[in-house]
Structure formats: C-alpha cells, structure tokens
Amino acid sequence: MAEHPRRFSIGYALAPKKQKSFIRESLINLSRDRLIDLIKIDTDIPLIDQGPFDCILHKLYGDDWKKQLVDYKAKNPNVVVLDAPESIERLHNRISMLQAVSELKIVQNDRETETFGIPKQIVIYDAETLRDHRSWDGLKFPVIAKPLVADGSAKSHKMSLVYNHGGLSNLKPPIVLQEFVNHGGVIFKVYVVGEYVKCVKRKSLPDVSEEKLESLGGLVTFSQVSNLASNEKTDEKYYKKMHLDDCEMPPQEFITDIARGLRDVMKLNLFNFDVIRDTRLGNRYLVIDINYFPGYAKMPSYESVMTDFFWNVVAKNERREVAENEESGERKLVDNIGC
C-alpha cells in the first residue's frame, strides 16, 4: 500500500493587520496544494502547547515572545524559525540597520561600473545636541529626519524632509538625520524572499534644486517615502512631467548581488530594502532603508513566490533531518559491532 505524502505544518504568528494583508485565501489554498498547511498560532495560549510545527513564521516582538520561541526550539530542535529574533532586532535601529550595507563584500563586475553605499547620516540623541550646529555641520540641507527606533509602529514611520536649520527645532530626538540625495523622484523597492529577489519602482520625493531650497521653509512630514506622492503637499507638476515607466531599472544582477549579500550578513530570509539612484552620479545607488517582513501582498504573484519559498524551507529541512538520522544510524551500527 502506497504511503501518503508527508504534509508540512507552518505556524504563523502575526499582528492582526499583517495577518489580514498576508494570510489570504489564495495563499492558504496554494500552500495546501503543495502539502503545506498554514496554521494560525494562538497568542493567548503558550506556544509550547501548540503544534507541532515544521516551521514558525512570525512578526511579533517583545521579551515574552522571544522566550517562547527559545523554549519551543529547545523542545523541538528541528523546527525552522523565520526569522531569528536577534537577527530581526538589528533592523529596529536605523543606524545598525544600514551598517549591514558597509559589511557587504561584493566584487564589482568588470563590465559595469555601478557602485552602492548609504547616504551620509548622523544620529542625534538629545535636544541639546540638535541645537548645537557643530554636531551636524557635515550634513547638507535638505535632510530627512527619521526616528532612531524602527519597530514597525506608527511613530517609527513618522519622518520629515527638513529644508533648513529652522525646521530642526520641530524635531524630537533620538533621531537620525540622513542627507537627502536627489534621485529623480523614483525609489526602487527590492523584495527578498530567500533566494528570490524582485525589484519594483515607485514614485518618491521630488528632487530639490539649490534655487528652490532657498525659498522653502521648515519641513514637511510623511510616513513613507513612496507614499508622499499621494500627499497634497507634493509638487503635482513635477509628477506630471515625470514618467515612471520611462525610468530605467537598476541592473538585475547588481541588485541581486546586494540582496544576497544583505541576506547573508543579516541572516534574514524575509525583508525588503529601498534603493535610490543618485542623479549626480547615474551609476551610484544608495540603500536608504531596510524592513523586516514587508507588505509582500503588494508584490506580483506573491502567493506562488511565498509557497515556493515555504516548500524549499521545509523540504530542505526534512532532507537534512533524514541525512542526520541515517548518519546517526550508521554510527550506532559501527559502535554495535565494536569497530
């Protein structure tokens, strides 16, 4: 009698808003067809009492949740946790977040001259330092002010484009001041799902000319760079002249190399990063933000991409378990015959 194929269980622990956008019926059904059952983890019940799971997919924070994952992993050593809390925590600080870019060791391709880096930035921890011009003398206006903490809360998304010294007085430290770089009003969002890398383009902040900077005052606030285009304060004429479709994408191989480098350095499988092209140097790209477990549902065909990834994770883990068991069996056999 033929054996039934093995089914895999992936438990997911997500905030309600994230769950609604990501765990769609289309994803559940496609995963089920691939022998993967997506099971909601009840956060009101200890994790140790649920499962068993082959994999845990999560985007929850806090010491209690972290401890529950550690305890579950201790009892179920073969479970795959996507991703490790200590790896995710690096992205909760906007300074340590972008330090990952400087750790990349990517050999530049001879046929291309693309280079990458991050904008010039400093961190301001208190109001006194903010008032001291010498603290940020190295930065040129305009600058983007971002909260130092990037924990996914509404507060952490509140940013400002600051045009001059006067605008700084409205900011509340701790903040990161990041030099604004003209980038043609286009931002490239790169989604990473394991080995899969997808780059899409979105409207962004309009360029700010030296002449225009002199006439602008204070600051303008927004929640996401790619969302500002829908804000009534943006320059409508600018976007009418700009054709997003005409904007050239970065070379795919170049973007993929950065994505895989970041994945290895950060030890994360699920993230996206925002890239801009410096209009002064057309071949210079800057990583300005990295986010854990972003809004994948906005990505084309996200269901098939995620299901392929889930399958690769659980099937690879299964093969590793089988190999370890076989190796363990061979060792026992050798021991038993006294060799």
C-alpha positions, -999 to +999 in steps of 0.1 A: +000+000+000+015+034-011+024+058+017+005+091+018+029+120+010+041+139+041+023+171+049+041+201+065+028+225+091+038+261+092+025+281+122+022+318+117+021+345+145+013+379+130-003+411+142-040+413+131-033+439+104-004+419+090-024+387+091-052+402+072-030+415+044-007+385+041-027+353+050-051+355+021-073+326+010-053+324-022-021+318-003-037+292+020-051+273-009-019+273-030+001+262+000-023+234+008-020+222-028+018+220-022+012+199+010+018+228+033-008+237+060-007+273+072-019+272+109-026+303+130-007+304+163-030+315+192-011+341+211-034+336+241-020+301+245+016+293+253+035+284+221+049+253+238+014+238+240+007+243+202+019+225+171+039+205+163+052+228+136+078+222+109+083+260+107+072+291+126+066+323+106+064+353+128+065+391+131+059+396+168+082+414+192+089+415+229+108+395+255+080+372+263+075+361+226+113+357+222+114+334+253+085+314+240+104+308+207+136+298+226+116+273+247+098+259+217+130+255+198+146+237+228+117+212+229+115+209+190+151+214+178+142+206+142+117+235+138+127+263+115+121+298+128+116+326+102+135+346+112+157+346+144+146+374+168+182+385+173+186+390+136+154+409+133+163+432+161+192+447+141+166+464+119+149+481+149+177+506+149+182+528+119+220+531+124+228+493+129+203+487+101+224+504+074+257+493+089+249+460+072+254+476+038+290+486+047+297+450+057+289+437+022+318+422+003+307+423-034+332+422-062+324+449-087+316+434-121+342+445-148+315+452-174+296+476-152+306+505-130+277+505-106+286+513-070+265+513-039+265+527-004+244+547+020+237+584+023+257+604+048+239+603+082+243+611+119+223+602+150+211+629+174+202+616+209+191+647+227+177+683+221+209+699+232+230+682+205+203+691+180+206+728+188+244+726+185+252+734+149+287+718+152+270+684+157+257+681+122+279+706+104+290+678+079+255+674+066+240+695+037+203+705+037+178+692+029+180+662+053+155+635+061+148+631+098+138+596+109+131+582+144+161+561+156+138+533+165+123+514+136+100+489+153+071+490+128+049+513+150+031+543+135+055+566+154+086+549+139+073+556+104+069+594+110+096+611+090+103+647+079+120+663+050+139+693+066+149+722+044+169+744+068+181+749+103+147+763+114+130+731+106+152+711+130+136+729+161+104+709+155+121+675+158+121+652+188+153+632+194+165+605+193+165+608+155+187+600+126+194+629+101+201+615+067+213+637+039+187+639+011+200+629-023+182+640-055+171+608-072+147+617-099+116+612-078+119+574-081+126+548-054+134+511-061+119+487-036+136+453-036+117+424-021+138+394-009+122+360-001+151+336+004+168+333-029+141+352-048+147+389-055+122+412-071+128+449-078+099+473-084+098+511-089+076+536-071+072+574-070+093+591-044+102+626-031+107+652-058+142+665-064+150+697-046+171+722-065+195+747-049+173+776-061+141+760-047+158+752-014+163+789-007+126+796-010+114+766+010+109+769+048+107+745+077+098+709+070+072+685+055+062+653+073+053+620+058+050+583+068+068+566+039+089+579+011+069+560-015+037+573-001+045+610-003+034+612-039-002+610-028+003+638-002-014+670-012+018+689-004+038+673-032+047+691-065+019+679-089+036+695-119+067+675-111+049+642-113+030+652-145+063+657-162+078+626-148+070+592-165+077+564-141+076+538-169+105+556-186+127+553-156+155+527-162+156+499-136+190+491-119+208+460-134+191+429-120+224+411-114+237+441-094+205+443-072+205+405-067+242+406-055+233+433-029+202+414-018+220+381-013+249+400+004+224+416+028+207+382+034+240+366+044+252+395+066+219+400+084+210+363+085+174+371+074+153+355+047+123+379+046+130+416+041+130+444+016+153+474+011+148+507-006+173+520-031+177+553-049+199+563-078+220+594-072+211+617-102+245+635-099+262+601-105+239+579-126+257+547-116+257+553-079+230+536-058+222+543-022+204+520+002+182+542+024+161+517+044+157+480+052+124+465+066+117+430+080+088+410+066+073+439+044+040+440+026+046+411+003+010+411-009+019+442-030+044+421-049+033+405-082+023+368-077+033+368-041+014+336-034+035+315-057+067+331-046+059+325-009+047+290-014+079+281-034+099+295-005+079+277+022+084+244+003+121+249-001+125+257+036+106+227+049+117+202+023+154+212+027+150+208+065+133+174+060+162+162+038+187+174+065+168+155+092+168+123+071+205+126+064+213+132+101+192+102+111+209+080+086+243+092+097+233+086+133+221+051+124+254+043+107+274+054+138+252+032+161+258+002+137+295+007+138+295+010+176+275-022+180+300-043+161+329-029+181+347-011+153 
